[in-house]
Amino acid sequence: MKTMIRATCLTLALFLINTPLFAGEDSHNLVTMATIVNNLNHHPSDSEKTTLEKIVNDSTSATERVIATSLINLNHKASGPDKAELEKIMNDSGASENSRTLATIIHSLNHQPSASDREQLAGITNGH
């Protein structure tokens, strides 16, 4: 019985350690990518691409990796294959609202974000 209680407590502790404190909490990576998109002019700079490559290599979130990859590949607008991956995020009810918003903005991007896009990006970067 004691072994079962210990195992249950250990499992619960591991779950809590690996779960965000608030549902829908967005990562620092998502905020970083929103900032890059907000400052975008045709494509990310070399230093921004380095930051995005680090996200692709280090993030445990498939959503973050897809968004970062689409930004690395961006040249005035998202490529066809990247748009297809972004659409999956846009339609994923399990993805955070901010992830879906960022995917939608990148999907429709043409050279730089619109004024409306910038308002939405400000909501992400300001902890909306």
BELNORGI-V150987 format. One record per helix or strand of 3 or more residues. SS is the DSSP state (A for helix, B for strand). FROM is the first residue (numbers start at 0). TO is the last residue. If there is no record, write none. Layout:
# BELNORGI-V150987
ss & from & to
SS & FROM & TO
SS & FROM & TO
This chain:
# BELNORGI-V150987
ss & from & to
A & 1 & 16
A & 27 & 37
A & 45 & 57
A & 61 & 72
A & 79 & 89
A & 96 & 107
A & 114 & 124
